[in-house]
Amino acid sequence: MTAETQTTDRTAPTWAIATIAGVFGLLYAYAVWSAVNYLVEWQQAASAAGASLNAMGWIVWILAIALPITLFGIALALGRRRGLVRLALFQLTGLSLVAVFWLNVAAYTTVSPIIG
């Protein structure tokens, strides 16, 4: 009787976890690729003007590269053992944080001089 009443923990299939992580991974990769692109463009614009990025400019763009990678890893680690819906929600939450950070980066780089 105890064998019938015990609940078994069913984990989601690996292919489903990989599919969800892959779809969200592409969105996170787009954010990273955009940050690398903007870092290169800002550096080229600064060198064309005979200057370089100041320390805050480097910090902003390096964080824009590192934050999506970090949040993807955290969301994947937290959500992969908790089911597919929770994995998708963790990934969506992390992607939302990346979007908010990108809005902050866009606002900061248009208002503050990051070329010194």
BELNORZI-V476020 format. One line per field, one symbol per residue. ss: DSSP state (@ for helix, = for strand, . for the rest). psi: psi as a letter, one per 30 degrees, with the letter a starting at -180 (. if undefined). burial: + if it has 9 or more other C-alpha atoms within 8 Angstrom, else -. Layout:
ss = ???
psi = ???
burial = ???
This chain:
ss = .@@@@........@@@@@@@@@@@@@@@@@@@@@@@@@@@@@@@@@@@....=.@@@@@@@@@@@@@@@@@@@@@@@@@....@@@@@@@@@@@@@@@@@@@@@@@@@@@@...=.
psi = eeeefkkkjkllkeeeeeeeeeeeeeeeeeeeeeeeeeeeeeeeeeefggalkleeeeeeeeefeeeeeeeeeeeeeeffggleeeeeeeeeeeeeeeeeeeeeeeeeffekjgk.
burial = -----------+---++--++--++-+++-+++-++-++--++--++---++++--++-++--++++++-++--++-+++-+++-+++-+++-++--+--++--+---+----++-
